[in-house]
Structures are given as C-alpha cells and as structure tokens.
Amino acid sequence: MRKPKSIKITSRSSSITNAFIQAIIPVRTWTEAEMDGALAIFGQERPRLFCVYCGDKASDWDHLRPLVRNKMPTGYIHELRNYVPSCNTCNQSKGGSDWEVWFRSETANSPTRRRVTELDLKLQRLKLYVDWGKVTPLILSKLCDENSLDAYFDVLKEIQDDLVKAQLLASELQRTIQKSLNAVSEA
C-alpha cells in the first residue's frame, strides 16, 4: 500500500485550464441517422459499440482530435465528426495526442504496444472516418471578439497565478502545522 502524499493545489492547473477551454467550445448536434452513418464506417451498430482503436467494449466517446493542446484550444469542437467510440484504456492512453501518432506508437496501452489484432483494418477505418468527417479546426478569434477572448484567458492566467500563491501559503501552513503536531507528539 502506498504512503499518502500531500496534494498540491497547482496539480489541478490542467483541470482548470481544460474546464476553461471546454466552457467556451461549442457543441454541434447530430441526428440519429448521422450517428448510424458514422458508426457504419467502423462496421458498428448501436447499442453494441466497440473501441475503434483496440476492439474492446466501448465505454467512452473519445475526441479523435483533442480540444486542448499546450493549454490552448485547438479549434476542434464537440461534434460527431470528432467523436469515436473508445474504451477507457485507449482514451486515457491517447490523451491529447495526435490519434495516428499515438495509434502507431509504443506508448503504454497504445494499440500497437498492446499488439491489438487487425491494426491495419482499424487504421484504415479511422482514416476513412477522418476523410468522411472533413473536420477542420475553427479559429476562435475570428468567431468572437478577440478582446473578449483575450480577457477570458487573462482571467485564467490570474487564477493560475493565484493557485501558485495559494500553494506557497499552503506549504508554509503545512510546515507550521506539522511542527506544532510534532511538538505535541513529543510532549
């Protein structure tokens, strides 16, 4: 069993960044017929969905192209043409990576590393899906007032700076509390 570690406030920075970005990313709705057409590219039908990367039972909808990269929006959005059925193992392993680079890599839990069967067929279907989707990233600054977008990300920067300040205070408080606890224990 692992020894408990102190949690750092700053370790939540990427979660806050992702939440900030996802809060402004639009959702394009789709019809059931569109979903059925998309799934047909992978040879699948609802309700039994399988991970397009490895073939295990699907538990997630993975963004084929990530919404966030290097703490900034990529321009891709929530839309059927950017979603694929995935298992949690593949979704977590891929993270924000380029799907094809990850798929072919020896990264932990990638289909290539796991020696998944029919890799070429899965890769071919993914490429067909990409061609079918014709998804291009949006340039968010052209879709809204650029000053408003800058102001929004300035707020994120302030929050991240405040997280660093809070962590410094937390570390000092933790040391003080630990000293006091040690003194009480020794008495």
BELZIVEN-V66281 format. One record per residue. RES is the residue in three letters. PHI is phi in radians with two decimals (999 if undefined). OMEGA is omega in whole degrees, -180 to 180 (none if undefined). D_LAST is the distance of its C-alpha to the last C-alpha in Angstrom with 1 decimal. Layout:
<<RES,PHI,OMEGA,D_LAST> <RES,PHI,OMEGA,D_LAST>>
This chain:
<<MET,999,-178,30.2> <ARG,-1.40,177,29.1> <LYS,-1.28,180,25.6> <PRO,-1.10,178,25.3> <LYS,-1.99,173,25.8> <SER,-1.22,177,25.2> <ILE,-1.56,178,28.4> <LYS,-1.72,177,30.1> <ILE,-1.03,-177,32.0> <THR,-1.20,178,34.7> <SER,-1.23,179,35.3> <ARG,-1.66,-177,37.2> <SER,-1.02,-179,39.7> <SER,-1.20,176,42.4> <SER,-1.10,179,42.2> <ILE,-1.20,177,42.6> <THR,-1.03,179,45.5> <ASN,-1.05,179,47.2> <ALA,-1.11,178,46.9> <PHE,-1.05,-178,48.4> <ILE,-1.22,-179,51.3> <GLN,-1.13,179,51.9> <ALA,-1.16,-179,52.0> <ILE,-1.87,-178,55.2> <ILE,-1.38,-180,56.8> <PRO,-1.30,176,59.8> <VAL,-2.05,172,60.8> <ARG,-1.66,-180,64.3> <THR,-1.37,-180,65.3> <TRP,-2.49,-180,67.6> <THR,-1.62,176,69.8> <GLU,-1.08,180,69.6> <ALA,-1.11,177,72.8> <GLU,-1.09,179,71.1> <MET,-1.12,179,68.1> <ASP,-1.08,178,70.5> <GLY,-1.12,179,72.4> <ALA,-1.13,-179,69.3> <LEU,-1.15,180,68.1> <ALA,-1.07,177,71.6> <ILE,-1.03,180,71.1> <PHE,-1.63,-178,68.4> <GLY,1.23,-176,70.6> <GLN,-2.14,175,68.3> <GLU,-2.39,175,68.8> <ARG,-1.26,5,66.4> <PRO,-1.60,-177,64.5> <ARG,-1.51,-179,63.8> <LEU,-1.93,-179,62.3> <PHE,-2.19,179,61.2> <CYS,-1.07,-179,59.3> <VAL,-1.23,-178,61.9> <TYR,-1.55,-174,59.9> <CYS,-2.15,179,59.3> <GLY,1.66,176,61.1> <ASP,-1.18,178,58.1> <LYS,-1.05,-179,57.9> <ALA,-1.31,176,57.2> <SER,-2.17,-175,54.1> <ASP,-2.36,165,54.1> <TRP,-1.92,-179,56.5> <ASP,-1.63,170,55.8> <HIS,-1.29,-180,56.9> <LEU,-0.98,174,59.2> <ARG,-1.89,-174,58.8> <PRO,-1.14,177,55.3> <LEU,-1.44,-175,55.0> <VAL,-2.24,173,52.3> <ARG,-2.59,-178,52.4> <ASN,0.93,176,50.5> <LYS,1.12,178,48.9> <MET,-2.36,177,52.3> <PRO,-1.17,180,54.9> <THR,-1.48,-175,57.4> <GLY,1.75,175,60.1> <TYR,-1.41,-174,60.2> <ILE,-2.24,175,59.7> <HIS,-1.36,177,59.2> <GLU,-2.75,-178,62.6> <LEU,-0.91,-176,64.2> <ARG,-1.25,176,65.6> <ASN,-2.07,179,62.1> <TYR,-1.94,172,60.6> <VAL,-2.42,175,60.9> <PRO,-1.13,-176,59.6> <SER,-2.57,169,56.7> <CYS,-1.53,-179,54.2> <ASN,-1.09,-178,50.5> <THR,-1.05,-180,50.2> <CYS,-1.20,-179,53.0> <ASN,-1.04,-180,51.9> <GLN,-1.19,-179,48.4> <SER,-1.15,-178,49.7> <LYS,-1.19,-179,52.4> <GLY,0.91,-179,50.2> <GLY,-1.63,-179,51.9> <SER,-1.28,169,54.0> <ASP,-1.09,-172,57.8> <TRP,-1.05,-176,58.9> <GLU,-1.28,177,61.5> <VAL,-1.07,179,59.4> <TRP,-1.09,-177,56.6> <PHE,-0.95,-177,59.1> <ARG,-1.51,-173,60.6> <SER,-1.44,174,57.3> <GLU,-1.73,176,55.2> <THR,-1.01,179,52.1> <ALA,-0.89,178,49.8> <ASN,1.21,173,51.4> <SER,-1.24,178,54.6> <PRO,-1.00,179,57.8> <THR,-1.11,-179,59.0> <ARG,-1.10,-179,55.9> <ARG,-1.44,179,55.9> <ARG,0.98,178,59.7> <VAL,-1.11,180,60.7> <THR,-1.32,177,64.3> <GLU,0.99,-180,67.0> <LEU,-1.02,-178,65.2> <ASP,-1.08,179,68.5> <LEU,-1.12,179,69.5> <LYS,-1.09,179,66.2> <LEU,-1.11,179,66.4> <GLN,-1.06,180,70.1> <ARG,-1.15,177,69.2> <LEU,-1.09,179,66.4> <LYS,-1.15,175,68.8> <LEU,-1.08,179,71.4> <TYR,-1.11,178,68.8> <VAL,-1.07,179,68.0> <ASP,-1.10,178,71.8> <TRP,-1.09,-175,72.3> <GLY,-1.24,-178,69.5> <LYS,0.82,-178,70.6> <VAL,-1.44,174,67.3> <THR,-2.18,-179,66.8> <PRO,-1.20,176,63.8> <LEU,-1.45,173,64.1> <ILE,-1.75,-172,63.7> <LEU,-1.00,-178,61.5> <SER,-1.14,177,62.3> <LYS,-1.59,-177,65.9> <LEU,-1.78,179,65.3> <CYS,-2.62,179,63.4> <ASP,-1.14,-176,63.0> <GLU,-1.08,178,61.4> <ASN,-1.13,178,59.7> <SER,-1.15,179,58.0> <LEU,-1.13,177,56.9> <ASP,-1.08,179,55.5> <ALA,-1.09,179,53.7> <TYR,-1.07,-179,52.2> <PHE,-1.29,172,50.8> <ASP,-1.13,177,49.6> <VAL,-1.10,177,47.4> <LEU,-1.03,179,46.0> <LYS,-1.05,178,45.3> <GLU,-1.09,179,43.5> <ILE,-1.12,179,41.3> <GLN,-1.11,176,40.5> <ASP,-1.10,178,39.7> <ASP,-1.15,176,37.4> <LEU,-1.10,178,35.7> <VAL,-1.11,178,34.9> <LYS,-1.06,-180,33.6> <ALA,-1.11,179,31.4> <GLN,-1.13,177,30.1> <LEU,-1.07,177,29.1> <LEU,-1.12,180,27.3> <ALA,-1.08,180,25.6> <SER,-1.10,178,24.5> <GLU,-1.13,178,22.9> <LEU,-1.09,180,21.2> <GLN,-1.09,178,20.0> <ARG,-1.09,180,18.4> <THR,-1.11,180,16.8> <ILE,-1.13,179,15.5> <GLN,-1.11,178,14.3> <LYS,-1.04,-180,12.4> <SER,-1.11,179,10.7> <LEU,-1.11,178,10.1> <ASN,-1.10,180,8.7> <ALA,-1.13,179,6.3> <VAL,-1.16,-179,5.3> <SER,-1.15,-178,5.6> <GLU,-1.38,-177,3.8> <ALA,-1.36,none,0.0>>
